[in-house]
Amino acid sequence: MNFQYTEKSLEWQRRIDDFMQEHIFIREKEYDAFVSQNLWTVYPELDQLKALARQKGLWHLFLPKSYGDLSPGLTNLEYAPLAELMGRVLWSSEVFNCSAPDTGNMEVLAKYGSPQQQNQWLTPLLKGEIRSAFLMTEPQVASSDATNIETSIVRDGDEYVINGRKWWSSGAMHPHCRIYIVMGKTDPSAARHMQQSMILVPAETRGVKVVRPLEVYGNLESPEGHAEIELDNVRVPASNLLQEEGSGFAIAQGRLGPGRIHHCMRLIGAAQRALDLMCARVKERQTFGKKLSEYSSIRQDIARSRCEIEQARLLTLSAADKIDRFGSKEAKDLIAMIKIVVPQMTCTVVDRAIQAHGGMGVCQDTPLWKFWTYARAIRLADGPDEVHMYQLGRNMTRG
Ligand SMILES: Cc1cc2nc3c(=O)[nH]c(=O)nc-3n(C[C@H](O)[C@H](O)[C@H](O)COP(=O)(O)OP(=O)(O)OC[C@H]3O[C@@H](n4cnc5c(N)ncnc54)[C@H](O)[C@@H]3O)c2cc1C
């Protein structure tokens, strides 16, 4: 067991950090101001930043070595600290083509897509030319249990006809979103885990209706957004099905692997930045004749936060390492553990940083409120905490 980053990992960390210092942090305020005033519009300098990152080789680093030629050659363990660095500015992962939900969708296409599907959708996603969404959750059923999904996918000659209603389709409001991966049922009479399939639906298809964008604590999270979408007799070629009928659940499980620990990796970065901001702030401010940093309660908050971040970071690295060595299935307990621990830890740490900032902590002058809403939403978006605990507890008491 070695707790040191390798030279290779440190070199990649330096490269990402240099890029962030040179190009991202200086644009943070301008980016926030732009997106708050220009709904569903991409920040004008984003394409330029993406081109620069790509030119420097800082591009889709998330795609692990196991994907062969498609991958830039990093392991999940090597990628984790890079995602952490990106997590300090939430929109920065798109600059490096490492943003959700595209990362998970690219992995699905790379792993399960046919050559034709890959050519049509994976290639432009890997180039960062288009964005994508993953449509599983439905308003009318408890979707933390994916077997409840009701959307129907019915074969009709050379086509499939899709009917259903989805919501919380992250990224679907983005002006460049072109493709949805839709989960639904091809055979409701089959065994419970064989009823579902996944199918590719181009966003422009007739019958696709974006009903409304959803707000997260009053924020539309433009330009990606989260959409409610109606699928009304949507017809796509039969060749749009991913793998064969009934494989949707297995693909969903596969998607829960690396693509789904990226949020945890990024959240560690958000928590670390919150703590760094807190430390800087409490050294500056004074009440009742003392600097805030001299109060025991503040020091305890800082000390606890440092411990909790480091615990969560090591657990996350351990999960990444286990995925690399043994695969997502073998790493499922560690994956569940970080999903239970990391978003909650981030909420707690960010909340302490908010408190130490006083009124400034809840306004737009720091990224803290965004970190908090992101971490809070991930406690649902990445599967509710309780479901990960339910599954981990079940694994521990089996047999
Ligand atoms: C910001 C955000 C982004 C999202 N992005 C996407 C996306 O891109 N694509 C997509 O398909 N979905 C997305 N989701 C949806 C997310 O995956 C679901 O909200 C989540 O799976 C829970 O499903 P539900 O909302 O139907 O809640 P329900 O299934 O109704 O569950 C409600 C609550 O019941 C409790 N519960 C459930 N099961 C158990 C259990 N076993 N033990 C104890 N308590 C339990 C939990 O507290 C849970 O929060 C997103 C959600 C959010 C908030």
PDBQT file of the ligand as one rigid body, heavy atoms in Angstrom, charges set to zero:
ROOT
HETATM    1  C1  LIG A 401     -29.987  17.716  -9.653  1.00  0.00    +0.000 C 
HETATM    2  C2  LIG A 401     -30.425  16.346 -10.083  1.00  0.00    +0.000 A 
HETATM    3  C3  LIG A 401     -29.941  15.824 -11.278  1.00  0.00    +0.000 A 
HETATM    4  C4  LIG A 401     -30.404  14.593 -11.741  1.00  0.00    +0.000 A 
HETATM    5  N1  LIG A 401     -29.970  14.110 -12.955  1.00  0.00    +0.000 NA
HETATM    6  C5  LIG A 401     -30.523  13.004 -13.469  1.00  0.00    +0.000 A 
HETATM    7  C6  LIG A 401     -30.237  12.577 -14.814  1.00  0.00    +0.000 A 
HETATM    8  O1  LIG A 401     -29.427  13.199 -15.516  1.00  0.00    +0.000 OA
HETATM    9  N2  LIG A 401     -30.923  11.519 -15.318  1.00  0.00    +0.000 N 
HETATM   10  C7  LIG A 401     -31.820  10.820 -14.584  1.00  0.00    +0.000 A 
HETATM   11  O2  LIG A 401     -32.384   9.865 -15.100  1.00  0.00    +0.000 OA
HETATM   12  N3  LIG A 401     -32.107  11.172 -13.305  1.00  0.00    +0.000 NA
HETATM   13  C8  LIG A 401     -31.479  12.245 -12.749  1.00  0.00    +0.000 A 
HETATM   14  N4  LIG A 401     -31.811  12.654 -11.461  1.00  0.00    +0.000 N 
HETATM   15  C9  LIG A 401     -32.814  11.922 -10.726  1.00  0.00    +0.000 C 
HETATM   16  C10 LIG A 401     -32.257  11.107  -9.567  1.00  0.00    +0.000 C 
HETATM   17  O3  LIG A 401     -31.499  10.034 -10.035  1.00  0.00    +0.000 OA
HETATM   18  C11 LIG A 401     -33.484  10.671  -8.760  1.00  0.00    +0.000 C 
HETATM   19  O4  LIG A 401     -34.053  11.839  -8.172  1.00  0.00    +0.000 OA
HETATM   20  C12 LIG A 401     -33.137   9.656  -7.690  1.00  0.00    +0.000 C 
HETATM   21  O5  LIG A 401     -32.760   8.442  -8.263  1.00  0.00    +0.000 OA
HETATM   22  C13 LIG A 401     -34.348   9.413  -6.750  1.00  0.00    +0.000 C 
HETATM   23  O6  LIG A 401     -35.487   9.080  -7.464  1.00  0.00    +0.000 OA
HETATM   24  P1  LIG A 401     -36.836   9.868  -7.158  1.00  0.00    +0.000 P 
HETATM   25  O7  LIG A 401     -36.578  11.321  -7.292  1.00  0.00    +0.000 OA
HETATM   26  O8  LIG A 401     -37.919   9.277  -7.998  1.00  0.00    +0.000 OA
HETATM   27  O9  LIG A 401     -37.109   9.614  -5.630  1.00  0.00    +0.000 OA
HETATM   28  P2  LIG A 401     -37.896   8.359  -4.998  1.00  0.00    +0.000 P 
HETATM   29  O10 LIG A 401     -37.474   7.106  -5.694  1.00  0.00    +0.000 OA
HETATM   30  O11 LIG A 401     -39.319   8.704  -4.948  1.00  0.00    +0.000 OA
HETATM   31  O12 LIG A 401     -37.272   8.303  -3.547  1.00  0.00    +0.000 OA
HETATM   32  C14 LIG A 401     -37.582   9.313  -2.574  1.00  0.00    +0.000 C 
HETATM   33  C15 LIG A 401     -36.813   9.041  -1.327  1.00  0.00    +0.000 C 
HETATM   34  O13 LIG A 401     -37.186   7.786  -0.769  1.00  0.00    +0.000 OA
HETATM   35  C16 LIG A 401     -36.138   7.311   0.032  1.00  0.00    +0.000 C 
HETATM   36  N5  LIG A 401     -35.792   5.936  -0.331  1.00  0.00    +0.000 N 
HETATM   37  C17 LIG A 401     -35.809   5.376  -1.543  1.00  0.00    +0.000 A 
HETATM   38  N6  LIG A 401     -35.361   4.097  -1.487  1.00  0.00    +0.000 NA
HETATM   39  C18 LIG A 401     -35.067   3.858  -0.187  1.00  0.00    +0.000 A 
HETATM   40  C19 LIG A 401     -34.522   2.741   0.518  1.00  0.00    +0.000 A 
HETATM   41  N7  LIG A 401     -34.182   1.618  -0.122  1.00  0.00    +0.000 N 
HETATM   42  N8  LIG A 401     -34.352   2.870   1.857  1.00  0.00    +0.000 NA
HETATM   43  C20 LIG A 401     -34.693   4.005   2.518  1.00  0.00    +0.000 A 
HETATM   44  N9  LIG A 401     -35.178   5.108   1.884  1.00  0.00    +0.000 NA
HETATM   45  C21 LIG A 401     -35.344   5.027   0.564  1.00  0.00    +0.000 A 
HETATM   46  C22 LIG A 401     -34.929   8.242  -0.180  1.00  0.00    +0.000 C 
HETATM   47  O14 LIG A 401     -34.870   9.191   0.867  1.00  0.00    +0.000 OA
HETATM   48  C23 LIG A 401     -35.315   8.928  -1.484  1.00  0.00    +0.000 C 
HETATM   49  O15 LIG A 401     -34.666  10.194  -1.648  1.00  0.00    +0.000 OA
HETATM   50  C24 LIG A 401     -31.333  13.866 -10.969  1.00  0.00    +0.000 A 
HETATM   51  C25 LIG A 401     -31.814  14.393  -9.746  1.00  0.00    +0.000 A 
HETATM   52  C26 LIG A 401     -31.368  15.613  -9.316  1.00  0.00    +0.000 A 
HETATM   53  C27 LIG A 401     -31.915  16.181  -8.029  1.00  0.00    +0.000 C 
ENDROOT
TORSDOF 0
